[in-house]
Amino acid sequence: MAAGLTLTSDDLRAYGTPRAKAAGWHANYYPIEMIRALVGVWLFGGLRMDEIR
């Protein structure tokens, strides 16, 4: 639970070409705010059976 609540963009796998990664370019496919929101729903929705629905 603590890992999901303190999620940063460095915790996620970066995408891009090997050349871009070697140059230090780091990006995520989705914005970190959206990923944090989904992680929150996933973590707290699992506390009760029908929470997400």
N, C-alpha and C positions, 0 to 999 in steps of 0.2 A: 504494500500500500504506500509506503514512504517513497519508494522509487518512482511510482506513478505520479505522486503529488509534486515531486521535485524534478520532473522531466525537463531537460533542456535540449536544444538542437544538437549539441555535441553527443548526446546519447543515441541519436538516430543515425542510421546508415545514410551516407551521402550518395548522390547519384551524379553521373556525368562521365565523360570520357576519361580514360587513364591519363591523357595529357592534361586535362583540366584539373584532375585530382593532384597530379604532381606539381602543378603550379600553385597549389594551395586554395583552389576554388572549392568552396563547400556550400552545398545547397541541399535542401530537402524538397521533396515533391510537393508537400502540402505546407501551409503556414503553421508555425509552431503553436499558435493560439488555437487553431482548429484541432490539432493533435491533442493538446492538453484538454480541450473540452471533451473529445471522444474518450480519452483515458479516464477522465472523471466519471463520465456516464458508465463506462465499462466497469470501473472499480466499485462504484456505489450502487450500480444497478444489480450487481451480483449479490448484494446483501439480502435482497428479497426476490422471490421467484418471478413476479410479474412487474418488476419496477420499470423496466425499459418500455414495455408495452403500455 
